[in-house]
Amino acid sequence: MVSRSYSNLLELASGEPPSIGRIRRRIPRVMTVAGIISDLDEDSDSDNSAGPSSPPRDRTIVVSNHLPIRAHRRPDNRGWTFSWDEDSLLHQLKDAIGDHCDMEFVYVGCLRDEIPLADQDEVGQILLETFKCVPAFLPPDLLARFYHGFCKQQLWPLFHYMLPLSPELGGRFDRSLWQAYVSVNKIFADKILEVINPDDDFVWVHDYHLMVLPTFLRKRFNRVKLGFFLHSPFPSSEIYKTLPVREELLRALLNSDLIGFHTFDYARHFLSCCSRMLGLSYESKRGYIGLEYYGRTVSIKILPVGIHMGQLRSVLSLSETEAKVAELVEQFRDRGRVMLLGVDDMDIFKGISLKLLAMEELLKQHAEWRGKVVLVQIANPARGRGRDVREVQEETHATARRINDAYGENGYEPVILINEPLQFYERMAYYAVAECCLVTAVRDGMNLIPYEYIIARQGNENLDGVLGLNPSTVRKSVLVLSEFIGCSPSLSGAIRVNPWNIEAVADAMVYALEMPEAEKQLRHEKHYRYVSTHDVGYWANSFLQDLARTCRDHSKRRCWGIGFGLGFRVVALDSNFRKLAMEHIVSAYKRTKTRAILLDYDGTLMPQASINKSPSSKSIEILNSLCSDTSNVVFLVSARSRSTLGEWFSPCENLGMAAEHGYFLRLKRDAEWETCIPVADCSWKQIAEPVMNLYTETTDGSTIDDKETALVWSYEDADPDFGSCQAKELLDHLESVLANEPVSVKSGPHLVEVKPQGVSKGLVAQRLLSVMQERGLSPDFILCIGDDRSDEDMFEVISNAMAGSSLAPAAEVFACTVGRKPSKAKYYLDDTHDIVRLMQGLAAVSEQAFKCDYTPKRSKSIMPLHID
């Protein structure tokens, strides 16, 4: 089948017949003027004419705020020149992943330079043809509101745990900035649509600038293969829930197939937000974490990004690097000075001032290091702007001056502050000479500075000569890392510190200076082994492999979109699992004469979230209408006690009921309760109840329901995370202490239940069918509806009965679950409101049939199906 790639537009414009080989991987020219499409390459057909085309390469569209491109104005101001940005992670992953797989990359993003409107067409075409980059040109005012407004004033501070408690502490939420953010994400989506081949391409979106982009793409292509990686921290739910558009962002991210985070903490916070704000739960299957979201499984990936080994090694081999290392050796080592190094952006979260205060504390408490130790702080230009950046700059310079004035000597400054941007080779030279690297950020997404430092300290033969090392010398390095940065969990040999504890950071610096050489070597060896094997290629290849795994069943599932705006989401179901159509079941209901109807109560006829759980007068009326139809046998199957069910449904004379998951059963109101299995010994309650009481006392909002034959511990009103954690512990505890008792311990939605072995709702379905068969009744219509795992037993019995002799040959069977989820049922309805509407519709059919068919003569011949 010919792909639906947007390359088809080129074929149609040229009037040529489409060729599969060419359509599959054509990238159209960028269109920035409506109605103008540039010509195809002159040699576009030459490859196809020579013979069959080679198999197409996999292609990934990488989307980020900035393209990995550097733009330069020509000296004569007549046009632009472009080159790859070697420091860009996105370019590095393209280069590094080539060692792992054959992958083609296309980039979508903005240029860092403003391109005049008159040059945008030409620039767009050059970038596409030469670099396979699709630029998104944003008007300056929109860019300012998007990037410096919503991204840097609202999202970035919040994700780094800064709340806007006052106008001076981060930006208050501004709806107009949010609208600009959404508008830019829509522009990016439009750019992707120009080049995407939706059947084959993968799309990989990067970072918090484009968090609502997945919704726009999923809305256009329900089966798009879409991954998202967040390079910043994700805050705890207590912080995140202060964001007014919290649900919009969560739902947008959940339109991805795979969501990546650097650390488990960030992923855990995201999952907690999904649980608390959207009511979603997650589970781990064979090492993969997944969220079920409207029939789709959204996978969670936890893997920190790495560095580009090839690039770092090539920079270390430059003659400029050797010269700079020699200069630094002369400046520090030859004068008996030990260099401590910090490399940070000049922003409020990098903790530069805290690092300087720790250096001051070191010099104050350890006079022996005065004149010997030097802290070189490289301060990269801030990426944001505003009052907070100016304040950080002023504080940093003032603190450095104070330390130098207090502890400096002739020819010695304990703090060297480097403000101007350094070339990458210069930074690598500082790494190679530094005895210790300090990263004391108070909050940071990943931070690859420690990784670069480790590779630089490993060095090479040329640098060994400059540093006076033998090739056989074991390398060494020491890292002092903040606990609050993403790379800290990966570098277990680092000295971890709380950057807010100035004295502890100073002690860590002294420990790094005085650490035995053998320990420095062991720490370095451990770090180098990890960093060199978990590079950017490993990270990118692992992410794309998981994305392919997550998306492999896309074509097998039926998908359609629901919701409006940023509330849009896609429902994905197995091809055999479909929504129960009212017209279908009503038609079957009308033409059948022997019907069995089994209904769950909580979560089916009554919403789980309802405070008043007793049935409404409307529900009683519907059930009575169904029971009064002499063609029907209606059974209510519930986990509730028989006393509760008997009280609530006393107006329903002909309603059959099963209580406590089917342990007790009666065929109509005036019949005696019977048991489906021999009477159980409940002495096990003496063991289970004290255990449940313990967990109830320690879990606020939890309760115990003591039934005749079962005990249920419910945490519906407890904190969802803590309640879930306690439920898992309780489940294990009960299984252990009740291992020798004739009971089963099960978990359900917000509960843990202990009940006699062998009791299930499936027994009720079996009992009903066997009684009808004994009376010579073969049902030609069965409707079974339930909402949780306990109802799956009924669905299984009903499905198996279709192959047996208990049903009529052409029986209509409807096993229906509530909500879209994996189930043994063949049908689903969205919620309890749909269930009630369905039952109301069937009741109306029964009432109408009774009015039409009832005559005094006919009433004498009616043979009721109610089971006495």
C-alpha positions in Angstrom: 0.0 0.0 0.0 1.3 3.4 -0.9 2.3 5.5 2.2 0.3 8.5 3.2 3.5 10.6 3.4 3.1 14.3 2.7 5.5 13.6 -0.2 2.4 12.7 -2.1 1.8 16.5 -2.5 4.9 16.7 -4.6 3.7 13.8 -6.8 0.3 15.4 -7.3 1.8 18.8 -8.1 4.1 17.4 -10.7 1.4 15.2 -12.3 3.6 12.1 -12.1 2.3 8.8 -10.9 3.4 8.0 -7.4 6.2 5.5 -6.9 6.4 3.7 -3.7 10.2 3.8 -3.4 10.2 7.5 -3.9 7.2 8.4 -1.7 8.4 6.4 1.2 11.4 8.6 2.0 10.9 11.9 0.2 11.2 15.0 2.2 9.2 17.9 0.7 10.6 21.4 0.4 9.7 23.7 3.1 6.6 25.8 2.1 6.6 29.3 3.6 4.6 31.0 0.9 1.1 29.6 0.3 0.7 27.8 -3.0 4.4 27.6 -4.0 6.1 24.3 -4.0 9.7 24.1 -5.3 10.7 21.6 -8.0 11.9 18.1 -7.3 15.6 17.4 -7.5 16.8 16.8 -11.0 18.1 13.3 -10.2 15.0 12.3 -8.2 14.1 9.5 -10.6 17.5 8.4 -11.5 17.9 5.8 -8.7 14.5 4.2 -9.5 15.2 3.9 -13.2 18.4 1.8 -12.6 16.5 -0.9 -10.8 14.7 -1.8 -7.6 15.4 0.6 -4.8 17.2 -0.5 -1.7 15.2 -1.0 1.5 14.3 2.3 3.1 16.2 3.3 6.3 14.3 3.9 9.5 13.7 7.6 10.0 13.3 9.6 13.1 12.1 13.2 13.2 13.8 14.9 16.1 12.0 17.9 17.4 13.4 20.4 19.9 13.2 24.1 20.6 16.5 24.8 18.8 18.0 23.1 15.7 21.5 21.7 16.1 22.7 24.4 13.7 24.9 27.5 13.9 24.0 30.4 11.6 26.4 33.1 10.5 25.8 36.2 8.4 28.1 36.5 5.5 30.6 39.4 5.8 28.9 41.2 2.9 25.5 40.7 4.5 24.3 38.8 1.4 23.0 35.6 2.8 23.8 33.1 5.5 26.2 30.2 6.1 25.4 27.3 8.3 27.3 24.6 10.2 26.5 21.8 12.6 26.5 22.8 16.3 29.0 20.2 17.6 28.0 20.9 21.2 24.3 20.1 20.6 23.1 16.9 22.1 20.7 16.4 19.1 23.6 16.4 16.7 25.7 14.2 18.9 23.0 11.5 19.1 22.8 11.5 15.3 26.5 11.0 15.1 26.9 8.5 17.9 23.9 6.3 17.1 25.5 5.5 13.7 27.6 3.0 15.6 24.5 1.1 16.7 22.0 1.2 13.9 21.2 2.6 10.4 18.9 5.5 11.1 18.1 8.6 9.2 17.4 11.8 11.1 15.3 14.9 10.2 15.3 17.9 12.6 12.6 20.3 13.3 13.2 23.4 15.5 14.1 27.1 15.6 17.4 28.8 14.8 19.0 30.8 17.5 19.4 33.7 15.2 16.5 35.8 13.9 16.2 35.4 10.2 14.6 38.3 8.2 11.3 37.4 6.6 12.8 38.0 3.1 15.5 35.3 3.8 13.3 32.7 5.3 12.4 30.8 2.1 16.0 30.5 1.0 17.2 29.6 4.5 14.5 27.0 4.9 15.4 25.3 1.6 19.2 25.4 2.3 18.7 23.8 5.7 16.4 21.1 4.3 18.6 20.1 1.4 22.0 20.3 3.2 21.2 19.4 6.8 17.8 17.8 6.6 16.6 20.5 9.0 13.1 22.0 9.0 13.2 25.5 10.6 10.3 26.9 12.4 10.4 30.7 12.1 8.7 32.5 15.0 7.7 36.2 15.1 10.0 37.9 17.6 7.1 38.9 19.9 5.7 35.4 19.9 9.1 33.9 20.6 9.7 36.3 23.5 6.3 35.4 25.1 6.9 31.7 24.5 10.5 31.2 25.5 11.4 34.1 27.8 7.8 34.2 29.0 6.1 30.9 29.7 9.1 28.6 29.4 11.6 30.5 31.4 9.4 32.5 33.8 6.8 29.8 34.6 7.7 26.2 33.6 11.4 26.3 34.3 11.3 27.8 37.8 8.4 25.5 38.8 10.2 22.4 37.5 13.2 23.5 39.6 10.9 23.7 42.7 10.5 27.5 42.8 6.9 28.6 43.6 5.8 32.1 42.5 4.9 33.1 46.1 5.5 36.7 45.2 6.0 38.5 41.9 9.8 38.6 42.7 10.0 34.8 43.1 9.4 33.6 39.6 6.5 34.7 37.3 2.9 34.4 38.3 0.8 32.5 35.8 -0.1 34.6 32.8 -2.8 33.2 30.5 -1.5 35.1 27.5 1.9 33.5 27.9 0.3 30.1 28.1 -1.6 30.9 24.9 1.7 31.8 23.2 3.2 28.5 24.4 0.3 26.6 22.9 0.6 28.6 19.6 4.3 27.8 19.2 3.7 24.1 19.8 1.0 24.2 17.1 3.5 25.9 14.7 6.0 23.1 15.4 3.3 20.5 14.7 2.5 22.1 11.4 6.2 21.9 10.5 6.3 18.2 11.3 3.3 17.6 9.1 5.2 18.9 6.2 7.8 16.1 6.3 6.3 13.2 8.3 5.6 9.8 6.9 3.0 8.8 9.5 3.0 5.1 8.7 6.8 4.7 9.2 8.5 7.6 10.9 9.3 7.9 14.5 8.9 11.3 16.2 11.1 12.2 19.1 10.2 15.4 21.0 12.6 16.9 23.5 12.1 18.9 26.6 9.6 21.1 28.4 9.4 23.7 25.6 7.2 21.3 23.6 5.1 19.5 26.2 1.7 20.0 24.4 3.1 19.1 21.0 2.1 15.4 21.4 -1.6 16.3 21.5 -1.4 18.1 18.1 0.4 15.2 16.5 -1.8 12.5 18.0 -4.9 14.5 16.9 -3.7 14.5 13.3 -2.3 10.9 13.3 -3.9 8.6 15.8 -1.2 6.0 15.3 1.8 8.2 15.2 4.9 6.7 16.8 5.8 9.3 19.3 8.4 9.6 22.0 9.1 12.4 24.5 12.1 13.0 26.6 12.2 15.5 29.5 15.7 16.9 30.1 14.7 18.9 33.2 13.6 17.7 36.6 9.9 16.9 37.1 8.8 18.3 40.4 6.9 16.5 43.1 3.1 16.5 42.9 2.9 19.1 45.7 4.8 21.5 43.6 3.4 20.6 40.2 -0.3 20.8 41.2 0.1 24.5 41.8 0.3 25.0 38.0 -3.1 26.2 36.7 -2.7 24.1 33.4 -1.5 21.0 35.2 -4.0 18.6 33.7 -3.6 20.0 30.2 0.2 19.3 30.3 -0.2 15.8 31.8 -2.8 14.8 29.2 -0.6 16.2 26.4 2.4 14.2 27.6 0.2 11.1 27.8 -0.5 11.4 24.1 3.1 10.1 23.7 3.9 6.4 23.4 7.1 6.6 25.4 8.1 9.3 28.0 11.7 9.4 29.1 13.2 10.8 32.3 16.8 11.0 33.6 16.1 9.5 37.0 13.6 7.4 38.8 12.8 10.4 41.1 11.6 12.4 38.1 9.6 9.5 36.7 8.1 8.8 40.2 6.9 12.4 40.5 5.3 12.3 37.1 3.5 9.0 37.9 2.4 10.4 41.2 0.9 13.4 39.5 -0.9 11.1 37.0 -2.3 9.1 40.0 -3.4 12.1 42.1 -4.7 14.4 39.4 -6.0 12.0 36.7 -6.7 8.8 38.7 -4.3 6.7 36.7 -2.3 3.8 38.1 0.8 2.3 36.7 2.4 -1.2 36.8 5.7 -2.8 36.0 5.8 -5.7 33.6 9.0 -7.5 33.0 11.0 -4.4 33.8 9.0 -2.0 31.8 6.8 0.6 33.6 3.5 1.4 31.8 0.4 3.6 32.3 -2.9 2.4 30.9 -4.5 5.5 29.3 -7.8 4.9 27.3 -6.7 1.5 26.0 -3.2 2.7 25.1 -0.1 1.7 27.1 2.2 4.8 27.7 5.6 3.4 28.6 8.0 5.2 31.0 11.7 5.2 30.3 14.3 5.9 32.9 17.8 6.4 31.5 20.2 9.4 32.0 21.7 10.8 28.8 25.5 10.4 28.2 28.3 12.2 26.5 29.7 11.8 22.9 32.9 9.9 23.5 34.2 10.5 20.0 33.9 14.3 20.2 35.6 14.5 23.6 38.5 12.4 22.5 39.0 14.4 19.4 39.0 17.6 21.3 41.5 16.2 23.8 43.8 15.4 20.8 43.8 18.9 19.5 47.1 20.8 19.7 45.2 23.8 21.1 44.1 21.6 24.0 47.7 20.5 24.7 48.9 24.1 24.6 46.2 25.2 27.0 46.9 22.3 29.4 50.6 23.3 29.4 49.6 26.9 30.2 47.4 25.8 33.1 50.1 23.4 34.5 52.5 26.3 34.6 49.9 28.6 36.1 48.9 26.2 38.9 50.8 23.0 39.4 54.3 24.4 38.8 53.5 27.0 41.5 52.4 24.4 44.0 48.7 25.2 43.6 45.8 22.6 43.5 42.9 23.5 41.3 39.3 22.9 42.3 37.0 23.4 39.3 33.4 24.5 38.9 31.7 24.9 35.5 28.1 26.2 35.7 25.6 28.4 33.9 25.1 31.8 35.7 21.6 31.1 37.0 19.8 30.8 40.3 19.7 27.0 40.4 23.4 26.2 39.8 24.5 27.1 43.4 27.6 29.1 42.4 27.3 31.4 45.4 26.9 28.4 47.8 30.1 26.9 46.3 32.0 30.1 46.9 30.7 30.2 50.5 32.0 26.7 51.0 35.3 27.7 49.6 35.4 30.6 52.1 34.6 28.2 54.9 37.4 25.9 53.8 39.9 28.7 53.9 38.6 29.9 57.3 38.7 26.5 59.0 41.8 25.1 57.3 44.6 27.6 57.2 47.0 25.0 55.9 45.4 25.2 52.5 45.6 29.0 52.2 47.9 29.8 49.3 47.7 26.3 48.0 44.2 25.6 46.8 42.4 27.6 44.1 38.8 27.4 43.0 38.4 28.2 39.3 34.8 29.0 38.6 33.8 29.1 34.9 30.5 30.9 34.7 28.8 30.3 31.4 26.3 33.0 30.2 22.8 32.5 31.5 20.2 31.1 29.1 17.5 33.2 30.6 17.3 36.9 31.6 15.7 39.1 34.2 16.2 40.3 37.7 17.1 37.0 39.2 20.0 36.5 36.8 21.3 40.0 37.5 21.1 39.3 41.3 23.0 36.0 40.9 25.8 37.8 38.9 26.1 40.5 41.5 26.2 38.1 44.4 28.7 35.9 42.8 31.1 38.8 42.0 30.7 40.3 45.4 31.4 37.0 47.2 34.5 36.3 45.0 35.9 39.7 45.8 35.3 39.3 49.5 37.1 35.9 49.6 40.0 37.2 47.5 40.3 40.3 49.7 40.3 38.3 52.9 42.6 35.3 51.9 44.4 36.5 48.8 48.1 37.2 48.7 50.6 38.6 46.3 50.4 36.4 43.2 47.6 34.3 44.8 43.8 34.6 44.4 41.8 31.7 46.0 38.9 32.3 43.7 39.3 32.8 39.9 36.0 33.8 38.3 35.9 33.3 34.5 33.0 35.2 33.0 33.6 35.1 29.3 32.6 32.1 27.2 35.4 29.6 26.7 36.1 27.4 23.7 35.3 23.8 24.3 39.0 22.8 24.1 39.8 25.3 26.8 37.2 23.8 29.1 38.6 20.3 28.5 42.0 21.6 29.4 40.7 22.9 32.7 39.2 19.5 33.4 42.4 17.7 32.7 44.4 19.8 35.2 41.7 20.1 38.0 42.3 17.8 40.9 38.6 17.9 41.8 35.4 19.0 40.0 32.5 20.5 42.1 28.9 20.6 40.9 26.7 22.1 43.7 23.5 22.9 41.8 20.5 23.2 44.1 18.4 21.6 41.3 19.4 20.4 37.9 18.0 18.1 35.3 21.0 16.1 34.3 24.3 18.1 34.1 27.0 16.4 32.0 29.9 18.4 33.4 31.0 15.5 35.7 31.0 13.1 32.7 33.2 15.5 30.6 35.6 15.9 33.6 36.0 12.1 33.9 36.8 11.6 30.2 39.3 14.6 30.3 41.0 13.1 33.4 41.4 9.8 31.5 43.5 11.8 29.0 45.6 10.4 26.2 49.3 9.9 25.4 49.9 13.5 24.3 48.4 15.0 27.4 50.3 12.5 29.5 53.5 14.1 28.3 52.3 17.6 29.1 51.1 16.5 32.5 54.3 14.6 33.2 52.5 11.2 33.5 53.7 7.8 32.4 51.4 5.9 30.1 51.1 3.2 32.8 50.0 5.6 35.4 46.6 4.8 36.8 44.3 7.8 36.3 42.5 9.5 39.1 39.7 12.0 39.6 37.4 13.2 42.4 33.9 14.5 42.1 31.9 16.5 44.7 28.3 16.4 43.5 25.0 17.9 44.7 22.4 15.3 45.7 19.9 17.3 43.6 21.2 16.8 40.1 20.3 14.1 37.7 23.7 12.6 37.2 24.3 12.0 40.9 22.6 8.5 41.1 24.7 7.3 38.2 28.1 8.4 39.7 28.1 6.3 42.9 31.8 7.0 43.5 31.2 10.7 43.9 31.2 12.6 47.2 27.6 13.6 47.5 26.6 16.7 49.4 23.7 18.9 50.3 24.7 22.2 48.7 22.7 24.1 51.3 24.9 22.8 54.0 28.0 25.0 53.6 30.0 23.3 56.3 29.4 19.9 54.8 30.4 21.0 51.3 33.6 22.6 52.8 34.4 19.3 54.5 33.8 17.4 51.3 36.2 19.7 49.5 38.9 19.0 52.2 38.2 15.3 51.9 38.7 15.5 48.2 42.0 17.3 48.6 43.3 14.9 51.2 41.9 11.6 49.8 44.5 8.8 49.4 45.7 8.4 45.8 44.5 4.7 45.6 41.0 5.8 46.5 41.0 8.5 43.9 42.1 5.9 41.3 39.3 3.4 42.3 36.7 6.1 42.2 37.9 7.3 38.8 38.0 3.7 37.4 34.4 3.1 38.5 33.2 6.3 36.9 35.1 5.9 33.7 33.8 2.4 33.1 30.2 3.7 33.5 30.5 6.9 31.5 32.4 5.3 28.6 29.8 2.6 28.1 26.7 4.7 28.7 27.4 7.4 26.1 24.9 9.4 24.1 24.7 6.7 21.4 23.7 4.1 24.0 21.1 6.4 25.4 19.6 7.3 22.1 19.6 3.7 20.8 18.0 2.4 23.9 15.3 5.1 23.8 14.5 4.4 20.1 14.5 0.6 20.7 11.9 1.0 23.5 9.9 3.4 21.3 9.8 0.8 18.5 8.8 -1.9 21.0 6.0 0.3 22.5 4.6 1.1 19.0 4.8 -2.3 17.4 1.1 -3.2 17.9 -0.2 0.2 16.6 -1.5 -1.3 13.4 -3.3 -4.1 15.2 -5.5 -1.8 17.2 -8.6 0.3 16.4 -8.1 3.9 17.3 -10.2 7.0 17.4 -10.0 10.4 19.0 -12.2 11.8 21.7 -12.2 15.1 23.5 -11.6 18.7 22.5 -8.7 21.0 22.5 -5.9 19.9 24.8 -8.2 17.4 26.4 -8.0 15.3 23.2 -6.9 11.7 23.6 -7.0 8.6 21.5 -8.9 5.4 22.4 -7.1 2.3 21.3 -8.8 -1.1 21.5 -8.2 -4.6 20.2 -10.0 -5.3 17.0 -12.4 -7.7 18.8 -13.2 -5.4 21.6 -15.8 -2.8 20.8 -18.4 -0.5 22.3 -21.8 -2.0 22.9 -24.2 -0.3 20.5 -27.6 0.4 21.8 -29.2 -0.4 18.5 -27.6 -3.8 18.3 -28.5 -5.0 21.8 -32.1 -3.6 21.6 -32.7 -5.4 18.4 -31.4 -8.7 19.9 -33.5 -8.1 23.0 -36.7 -7.6 21.0 -36.4 -10.8 19.0 -35.5 -13.2 21.9 -37.8 -14.8 24.3 -35.7 -16.4 27.0 -33.3 -13.9 28.6 -30.7 -14.1 31.4 -29.4 -10.7 32.8 -26.5 -10.6 35.3 -25.5 -7.2 36.7 -22.8 -6.1 39.1 -23.7 -3.2 41.4 -20.8 -1.0 42.6 -19.1 0.5 39.7 -21.7 -0.7 37.3 -25.2 0.5 38.3 -23.7 2.8 41.0 -20.6 5.0 40.4 -17.6 4.1 42.6 -17.2 7.7 43.6 -20.7 8.1 44.8 -21.1 8.9 48.5 -24.6 7.5 48.8 -24.2 3.9 47.7 -27.9 2.9 48.0 -29.9 2.6 44.8 -32.0 5.5 43.6 -35.7 5.2 43.0 -35.0 5.3 39.3 -32.7 2.3 39.5 -35.4 0.4 41.5 -37.9 1.3 38.8 -35.7 0.1 36.0 -35.0 -3.2 37.8 -38.7 -3.8 38.5 -39.5 -3.2 34.8 -36.9 -5.7 33.7 -38.0 -8.3 36.3 -41.7 -7.9 35.4 -41.0 -9.0 31.9 -41.8 -12.7 32.0 -39.1 -13.4 29.4 -36.4 -12.3 31.8 -34.4 -13.7 34.6 -32.5 -10.8 36.3 -29.7 -11.4 38.8 -27.8 -8.7 40.8 -24.3 -10.0 41.7 -22.4 -8.0 44.3 -19.6 -8.1 46.9 -21.9 -6.5 49.5 -23.5 -8.4 52.3 -26.9 -10.1 52.0 -28.4 -7.9 54.7 -27.5 -4.7 52.8 -28.7 -6.1 49.5 -31.9 -7.4 51.0 -32.7 -4.0 52.6 -31.8 -1.9 49.5 -33.6 -4.0 47.0 -36.6 -5.1 49.0 -39.1 -3.4 46.5 -37.8 -5.8 43.8 -39.9 -9.0 44.2 -38.6 -11.0 41.3 -34.9 -9.9 41.4 -32.4 -12.6 42.0 -29.4 -11.6 44.2 -26.0 -13.0 45.0 -24.1 -11.5 48.0 -20.5 -11.5 49.0 -19.2 -12.4 45.5 -21.7 -15.3 45.2 -21.3 -17.1 48.5 -24.9 -16.3 49.3 -27.6 -16.6 46.7 -31.4 -16.3 46.5 -33.5 -16.7 43.4 -36.2 -14.1 44.3 -37.1 -11.8 47.3 -39.2 -14.3 49.2 -36.9 -17.3 48.7 -34.4 -18.4 51.3 -30.7 -17.6 51.0 -28.6 -20.5 50.0 -24.8 -21.0 49.7 -22.9 -21.9 46.6 -20.3 -23.8 48.4 -20.4 -25.7 51.8 -20.6 -23.4 54.8 -17.2 -21.9 55.5 -15.3 -21.9 58.8 -14.5 -18.3 59.5 -12.1 -18.8 62.4 -9.4 -17.3 60.1 -10.9 -13.9 60.9 -9.2 -14.1 64.3 -5.9 -14.0 62.4 -6.7 -11.6 59.7 -8.6 -8.9 61.6 -5.8 -7.9 63.9 -3.5 -7.5 60.9 -6.1 -5.3 59.1 -6.6 -3.3 62.2 -2.8 -2.5 62.3 -2.9 -1.2 58.8 -6.1 0.8 59.4 -4.5 2.5 62.4 -1.5 3.5 60.3 -3.4 4.5 57.1 -5.6 7.5 57.6 -8.8 7.2 55.6 -8.8 3.4 55.5 -11.7 1.2 56.8 -12.5 -2.4 57.4 -15.8 -4.0 56.3 -16.5 -7.2 58.3 -18.9 -9.3 56.3 -20.3 -12.7 57.2 -17.7 -14.7 55.2 -15.2 -12.0 54.2 -13.1 -9.2 55.4 -12.4 -6.1 53.2 -9.8 -3.4 53.9 -10.6 -0.3 51.8 -8.4 2.7 51.3 -10.7 4.6 48.9 -10.5 7.8 51.1 -6.8 7.5 51.9 -3.9 9.2 50.2 -3.7 7.3 46.9 0.1 6.7 46.9 0.3 5.8 50.5 -2.8 3.7 50.4 -1.6 1.7 47.4 1.8 1.1 49.1 0.0 0.0 52.3 -2.3 -2.3 50.3 0.7 -4.1 48.7 2.3 -4.6 52.1 -1.1 -5.8 53.6 -1.6 -8.2 50.7 1.9 -9.8 51.4 1.3 -9.8 55.1 -2.1 -11.5 54.9 -0.9 -14.1 52.3 1.9 -15.0 54.8 -0.2 -15.4 57.9 -3.2 -17.1 56.1 -1.1 -19.5 54.0 -2.6 -22.5 55.7 -6.2 -21.3 55.8 -8.9 -22.1 53.3 -9.1 -18.6 52.0 -8.0 -16.4 49.1 -6.5 -13.0 49.5 -7.2 -10.6 46.5 -6.6 -7.0 45.7 -9.1 -4.8 43.9 -9.7 -1.2 43.2 -8.8 0.6 46.4 -9.2 -2.6 48.5 -7.8 -5.8 49.8 -10.2 -8.7 50.4 -10.0 -12.0 52.2 -12.8 -14.5 51.3 -13.3 -18.3 51.3 -11.6 -20.3 48.6 -13.7 -21.2 45.6 -16.1 -18.3 45.9 -16.4 -16.2 42.8 -19.1 -14.5 40.7 -18.5 -17.2 38.1 -20.3 -19.6 40.4 -23.4 -17.4 40.2 -23.4 -17.5 36.4 -23.0 -21.3 36.5 -25.7 -21.7 39.0 -28.2 -19.6 37.0 -27.5 -21.4 33.7 -27.8 -24.8 35.4 -31.1 -24.0 37.1 -32.5 -22.7 33.8 -31.4 -25.8 32.0 -33.0 -28.0 34.7 -36.3 -26.2 34.1 -36.0 -26.8 30.3 -35.1 -23.2 29.5 -32.3 -22.5 27.1 -31.5 -18.8 27.1 -31.3 -17.2 23.7 -30.1 -13.9 25.2 -27.5 -13.3 27.9 -26.4 -9.9 29.1 -23.6 -9.8 31.7 -22.2 -6.5 32.9 -19.4 -5.8 35.5 -16.6 -3.4 36.1 -13.7 -5.1 37.9 -11.6 -8.2 38.1 -14.1 -10.1 40.1 -16.6 -9.9 37.2 -14.1 -11.5 34.8 -15.1 -14.9 36.2 -18.7 -14.3 35.0 -17.5 -13.2 31.6 -15.4 -16.4 31.3 -18.4 -18.7 32.3 -20.6 -16.9 29.8 -18.0 -17.2 27.0 -17.5 -20.9 27.7 -21.3 -21.5 27.8 -21.5 -20.5 24.1 -19.6 -23.7 23.2 -21.8 -25.9 25.4 -25.4 -27.0 25.4 -26.8 -24.7 28.0 -27.7 -22.0 25.5 -29.9 -21.9 22.5 -28.1 -22.6 19.2 -28.2 -19.0 18.0 -28.0 -17.3 21.4 -27.1 -13.6 21.6 -24.4 -13.2 24.2 -23.3 -9.8 25.5 -20.4 -9.8 28.0 -19.8 -6.1 28.7 -17.2 -4.4 31.0 -17.3 -0.8 32.2 -14.5 1.3 30.7 -11.9 0.5 28.1 -9.4 -2.0 29.6 -8.1 -5.5 29.1 -11.0 -7.8 29.7 -12.5 -11.2 28.8 -15.6 -9.3 27.8 -16.2 -8.7 24.1 -17.9 -5.3 24.7 -17.5 -2.2 26.8 -19.5 0.9 27.8 -17.8 4.0 29.0 -19.3 4.5 32.5 -22.2 3.9 34.8 -24.3 6.5 33.0 -24.1 4.5 29.8 -25.1 1.3 31.8 -28.1 3.0 33.3 -29.2 4.4 29.9 -28.8 0.9 28.4 -30.9 -0.7 31.2 -33.5 2.1 30.9 -33.7 1.4 27.1 -34.2 -2.4 27.7 -36.8 -1.7 30.4 -38.7 0.6 28.0 -38.8 -2.3 25.4 -40.2 -4.6 28.0 -42.8 -2.1 29.1 -43.8 -1.5 25.5 -44.0 -5.2 24.7 -46.2 -5.8 27.7 -48.6 -3.0 26.7 -48.8 -4.3 23.1 -49.1 -8.0 23.9 -51.2 -8.0 27.0 -54.8 -9.2 26.7 -57.0 -11.0 29.3 -57.0 -14.1 27.0 -53.2 -14.0 26.5 -52.5 -13.5 30.2 -53.8 -16.9 31.1 -51.2 -18.6 28.8 -48.2 -16.7 30.0 -45.5 -19.1 31.3 -43.3 -16.9 33.6 -39.5 -17.5 33.5 -39.0 -16.4 37.1 -37.3 -19.3 38.9 -39.2 -20.4 42.0 
